[in-house]
Each structure stands twice: as C-alpha cells, then as structure tokens.
Amino acid sequence: MLKLVITGVSSFIGMHLAKYFSANGFDVVGTISRDLVEYSGVQALRLECLVECGVKIESLDILDEGALRVFVQQERPSYWLQHAGWAEKYSEYGYDFDKGFHVNVSPLKVLYSSLVEVGCQGVILTGSSAEYSNGDLAACETDACFPLLPYGLSKLCETLYASQLAELYSMPTRVARVFIPYGAFDNPLKLISSVIMSLSEGRAIDLSACTQKRDFLYVNDLVAGYGALVKDLQRDKLFDIFNICSGCAVSLKDVLLTLARHIKRDDCEKLLRFGARPMRDGEDMMSYGSNQKAIDILGWSLRYDLISGIDECVDQVLLNNKGN
C-alpha cells in the first residue's frame, strides 16, 4: 500500500484530502501542528472524523528541521502532500508576509532533501488563486503573476521555490492552484457556511450587494483533482502547475440564492439582506480560472455543477450541525 503524508489535516481542505485518499486505498498519515487534545471546535470535529476513517494523525512542527528529518525517515512516504501553511488574514493587506514566508517557503529545502533520501516518488503542493494578478479574464497557468495581496506573494514564492527544488533534487512536483472550495466541515464563519446556518435558523444576515464573481468548486471535485495530480507524478515532467477550479465566474448573490432555494424557507430572500453592508475596499469584482489544462492533461472533470454541489453541501452542513 502506498503511503501518503498530508500536512495540515486540521484544515477544511486538508481533512477532505485525507478522507479521500484513505478511501481510495492509500495509507494516509495526516500531520497537525499541535497535540490532538489541543484542538477544539470545527478543527476537532475534522480530526475526529479522520480518526474514525482510520487516518493516522501525528503532531509535526515542520519548522523544526531535525523533527522534520526524523519524521520523514520514520514514515518513509511514497508521496508527500504539502498542504499546511500560514493563512491567517489571507484576504487582507495585514497578512504577516514574514510569517507566511517562514511557514510556507522556508521548510521546503529540508523537506525535499529528506524525501529524496527515502525514495519518495513525488510532492504535491497546495497553491492558491491568490498567486495570480487581478483581471477580468480566466487565469491560466501560463499567466505572469503579480499578486495583489501579501498572502498571494507568499504562495507564489512557495511555488517558485518548489520548482527550483524539483529540478535540484529531480523530485516530481505538482502545484494545485485552488480557487474557492466549499463543502461540509468548512469554517462556520465563512460566507456559505454562515448563510446556511442563518437561513436554517431564520436569522437575517447583512450582506454586501454580492455582485462579485468568483470561481466556486465543490470540495468533492477538488479532492478528485488532487487524486489526478498524484497519478500525474508518473508523467515525464518534473514540475507542473494546474488550476483546480470550476472554470466559471458566478456571482456571490447567485450562489446564496441557490442555497436559499434548497433550504426552502418562504422568507429566505428577505433574510438575505443584500446591500446592507458596503463592499470591502479594493474588492476584486472578478476572479476565476481556466481548468482546461487539468481537463486535457489530467483527465479530470467536474462531477458537480453549482446546483448539485450546493444542494449536497447544504444537506451535509445541516446534518453535521444537527449531530453536534
């Protein structure tokens, strides 16, 4: 059985990745930055779900070079999925770039050198749509990148450094540039999760005009994209980048009205108070990616459109909340 280490499994995407690969025949080891008992809230629920799925959870400080080397020697992974990173205030100019560089970029040299020693077959890194410049056209992997925000710059540095290390160590590497995933076990303060709970409980929620258009991808399609990336590590190319996205720009208002229709409250549209809040300063009105490269090379395709993804997401969020 192939062993896959996934860092950052207490996160929304990390948890779904670990669950997906475990269900698809991998021996999954998920890492967290603190002791398991120190987690609470939705992070604790994610980790509890993974334990029930048979995922091995280990504490690892990826900034501790010695601990990282020992961990790699002990686990000897077939593949490494580097998902952990510093993302606090990721959508703000106040993002701590120094901390982001320290966490997102600095560990990579030790990581790659350690993985080569144990015969690792490849590395997958989680990138971000924030690496791209602003624009009205679909972002493509060949675009020049001039990130607007410090978080995007830290992730672009991670991507570029990984490309150099892939060449230096002859280590097959793929970067998944992720746009906006949604699904069960997401942060309850995120827009889709908070609106689902507000509507289900009959609480009004103040919103901006929600005319911004974004690229939303249901998490089940996202993790299947990572599965295709792991298979692609066997292709005769050391380094490559793929957008894992829907390829469509959808307004936030349309997304929220879609989930409101699924909840089927007569007063849903009254509870969604569009325009009650101002738009954020400097808000990018259009952000979406092209997924054509992933379709053509990876053979990946979407199983969920917006309606089916939102419908399943709403059902799962309400079910999980009822159970807790």
N, C-alpha and C positions, 0 to 999 in steps of 0.2 A: 504494500500500500504506500502510495506517495505521501510524504509528509509536507504540509504547508503551514508555515508560520505566518500569522496575520497579526500585525501590531495595531493597537488602538481598538480593541473589540468592545470596549465600553461605549463607543460612539454609535450613532444610528447606522451609518453605512457599515462600520466595522462589524457590528453584531450581525447584520444581514449577510455580509460576506462569509463570516464564519459558519453561520447556519446553512448557507447554500452549499459551500464546499464540503461540509461534513455530510450533507445529504447526498452528495454526488461522489462519494467513495474516497475522499481524502482523509488522511489522519491529520486533523486540524489542531494546531496549538495556537491559542489566542493570548496575546500579551496585554497587560494593563500596567499602568504606571505606579499603582499603589496596591496595598494589600486588599484582597477581595472584600473583607469586612468593612472597609472604609467607604465603600460606595453606598449611595442611597438614591431614592427617587427612581427616575426612569433608567438611570445607568445601572442600578441594582437589578431592576426588572430585566434588562437586556442580558446581564450576566447570568442571572438565574435561568433564563430561557436557554442560554448556551450550555450551561451545566447539564440541564435536562436533556439536551441534544447530544451529549457525550463529548462536547468540546473540552479539551484540556486547557485550563486557564492558569497562566503563570505571570507573576509580577516581574517586570523588567524595566530598569532605568536605561533607556537607550543612550543617554548622555554619559553613562558610566562606561568608559571604553573597556575596562577589564571585565566588567559584568557582561557586556555585550559579547565579547570574545568567548568567554566561558559558556554563555548561553548557546551560542552558535555551535560550539564544539560538542556540547551535550546533546542538543536536539538534532543536529546534522540534517537540516531540512532539504528536501528536493527543490522546493520553491520558497521564495520569501515575498510576502505582500506587505509593502511598507505603506501603511495607512495612517499611523499615528502622526500627529503634527500639532503645531501651535496655531489655534484658530480663534482665540478669544478676540472679540471685536473685529472680526474678519471683514465686516462691511463698512468699517469706519477708518477715517484718516488717523485715528488714535491707536490703531493696531501697533503693537510693540514689535517693530521690524527686527531689532536686535535679538529679542527673544525668539522671534519667528525663524531667523537665520540660524540661531543656536540650536533650535529643536529640529527644524525641517531640513537643514542642509548639513550642518557640522558632523552628524553621526555617520554620514554615508561612506566616507573613506574607510573607516574601521569596519563598517558593515560589509562592504564589498570585499575587502581583503580577507575578512573572516570567512565569508561564504565561499570564496574560491578555494580556501584550504580544505573545506569539507565536501567539495564536489557539487555544490548547489547548481541546479540546471537553469536558473533564471530568476529575475526580480521583476515584480510589478509595483509601480508607484502610483499613488493616487494624486493626480494633478487637479487643476481647477480651471473653470471657465474664466476665473478672475485673472488668469495669465494673459488673456487677450486684451487688445485695445478696445475702446468703445467704438461702436459703429452700427449702422442700420442693416448691414448685410450679415449673412450667416458666417460665423467664424470658422475658418478652415485651418487644419493643422499646419499648412504651409505659410500662414499669415505671419508677418512680422509682429512681434508682441511688445506693446508698450503699456503695461498695466497701469490702471488709474489709481489703484489703492496699494498700500504697503503689503497687505496680505498677498495680493496677486504677484507682487515682486518677489516675495519670499518663496512662493511656489514656483515661479519661473526660474529662480536661482537653483532650486532643487532639481527641476527638470534638466537644466543645462549641465549641472554638476554630474547628475546621473548619466548623461550622455557621454561625458568625458571618462567617467569611471567604467562605463560599459566597454569603451574602447581599451582603456588601460588594462583591465582585467579579463577582457574577452568574455564578458558576462552578458548573455542575452537579457535585454531590459525593455519593458514596455511601460508607457505612461498612459493612464486613463484620465483624460481631461473631463471631469464631471461637471455637469451644469446644475440643475435644481432637482434633486431627487425628493420623493415624498413617499410616505407609507406608514405602517404601524411602527410604534416604538420611537417615533421621531420626538424631538424636544417639544414638550407640550406648550412651550411659549412661541414656537414657530407658527407662522400665519395659518397654514392649513389645519394643523392640529388644534390650535386655539379656536379657530372658527367652527370646526366640527363640534367641539365641546360646548361652545357658547350657544350655537343653534339648537343642539340636542337638549340643552337645559333652559332654552327660552330666554337667554340673556342677549341683549343688544350689544353690538360691538362696533366701536367707532373705527372707520377705515378712511384711507385716502380715496381719491377718485378711482384708484386701482386700474388706471389706464396703461400702466407699464406692461410691456410684453416680455415674457420670459420663456425659457425652454424647460418645461417640466417633464420629468421622467419617473414613471413608477418604479419603485425600488426593485421589484422582481425582474424587470427588464435590465436594470442597472447591473445587478449581480450576475445575470447571464452574460452580460458584456464582459465582465471580468473573467468569467469562465472561458470565453472565447479568447481572451488575451493570454491566459495560461497556455492554451493549446498553441497559440501563435508563437510562443517562445521557441518552438521547434523549427520555425521558418528560418531560412538562411539570411537573417538580418539581425545585427547585434542590437540596434536601438530603433524604436519607433514610437510614435505618439498617435493616439486615437481619441477623438471625441466620442464619449459615450453619452448620447443625448437623443432627444426625440426628433430633432431637426425642424421643429415648428416653434414659432413665436406665438404665444397665447396670452391674452391679457389676464391680469390677476382677477379682474371682475368676472370674466367668463369662467375661470376656474372655480371661484367662490359660488357663483350662481349654479354651476353644475353640481357641486356638492350639496347646495341648498335644496335642489330639486330631488336629490336622492334621499335626504332626510325627511322630506315630505311634511314639513310644517307649513300651515297656511300663512303664517306670519313671517316666514323666513326672509323674504325680501325686505320687510320692514325692519327686521332685526339687523340686517346688513346695512349699516349707515354709511353709505359711500359718500365721500366728500366731507365727512365730519372732522377729518384730520388733514393737515397740509401734507403735501409731498415732501419727502426728505430733500434737503438741499443737495444739489448736484446729482439727483437721481437719474440714472441712465434709463431712458424710456424704451430701449430695445436691446435685448441680449439673447441670442440664440446661436446654435451651432449647426454645422453640416455633419451628418452622420454617414455620408456616402462612403467615406473611406472604410469605416467599420463594417458597413454592409458588403462592400466589394471584396475586401481582403480577409476579414474575419468570418464572413458568412453569418454575421449576427443580424437579427431582425427583431422588430418590436412585436411583442405579443399583446400589448395593451395599448388602446387608444385612450384619449383623455377620459371619456365616459366610463369605460370599463375599469381603468385604473383608479379613478376617483371613487367609483362605486365600491370596489373591493377595499380601498383604503378606509372609507367611512365605516364600513361594516367591521373591519378589524379594529379600528380605533375605539369604536363604541363597545365592542366585545371585550377588549382588553380593559377598558375603564370599568365596565360592569364587573369584571372578575377581580378588580382591585378596590 
